[in-house]
Amino acid sequence: MRTRRLSKEQGKQCNISRFPNFHKSGSIKGMKRIYYGMDALLVRCGDYIYK
């Protein structure tokens, strides 16, 4: 599964921490299937993936 990427600086600028997230070692496919929907856009910033 693909994710978009942001640098930590870009994440701080847009206050990405306010969005739901999970650790990069989690299952992207499982999180999309169970919680977010298969068409959800996920963004990786540092060690976390945000919806």
JOVEN-V640645 format. One record per residue. SS is DSSP state (alpha for helix, beta for strand, coil for the rest). PHI is phi in whole degrees, 0 to 359 (999 if undefined). OMEGA is omega in degrees with one decimal (NA if undefined). Layout:
SS;PHI;OMEGA  SS;PHI;OMEGA
This chain:
coil;999;-178.0  coil;262;174.0  coil;227;171.3  beta;277;179.9  beta;236;172.4  beta;232;172.5  coil;286;179.0  alpha;298;179.6  alpha;295;178.1  alpha;295;178.1  alpha;297;177.6  alpha;294;-179.0  alpha;297;-178.2  coil;262;176.5  coil;55;-175.5  alpha;293;-177.7  alpha;294;179.2  alpha;282;-178.9  coil;267;177.0  coil;300;-177.2  beta;212;172.3  beta;213;-175.9  beta;290;-177.6  coil;298;179.3  coil;277;178.7  coil;286;-178.7  coil;274;178.4  alpha;295;-179.2  alpha;300;-180.0  alpha;294;-180.0  alpha;295;177.4  alpha;293;-176.6  alpha;294;-173.3  alpha;273;-169.5  alpha;250;-166.3  alpha;258;-173.7  coil;94;-173.1  coil;291;-179.5  coil;263;-178.6  coil;291;175.6  coil;268;178.3  coil;250;-177.0  beta;236;176.8  beta;265;178.6  beta;221;-177.1  coil;68;-177.6  coil;266;-175.8  beta;235;176.8  beta;245;-175.1  beta;247;175.5  coil;271;NA
